[in-house]
Amino acid sequence: MAARRRRGKRDTEKVASRHAFANKLRRLADALESGERYRIQIAGERISVPPDAEITLEHERGSGEEEVEFQLRWPLS
């Protein structure tokens, strides 16, 4: 079995076009419904989200703006 490369902390945001964002959401919805992993590349790093990831929705308001976040969280193995 190959050893997994340990990755350090990371916090990044990437602006996407509406079209690209909608496509990513469609792929995510399909993966969630079928119970499959969701694979995505963000800022040059490939991410594989397990089908049992915790899903949360967040809403924040303050300083003249609002934010909605869809979050997927899972433990590192």
Phi, psi and omega in degrees: 000134181284144178285140177278138177286127179283131181250141180278183179297150180205140176215106185223153174233146178225126177282133180237153174290161178302317181298312180296319180297315179299319178297318179295319178296320177298315179296319178297313180301317178299316180295317179297314181295326182268356179072027180256162174296148174252123180248134183211150175248127180233122178048046174085359180245132178277131182241138177238112184265122180290154183294342180261018178299145176286134182247127177229152174243135181234147174227129178233145177222137177170156175047043174078015177213161176235157182218137173240130179236135170256120184240141172240129183227138178208154180287147174284141180254000000 
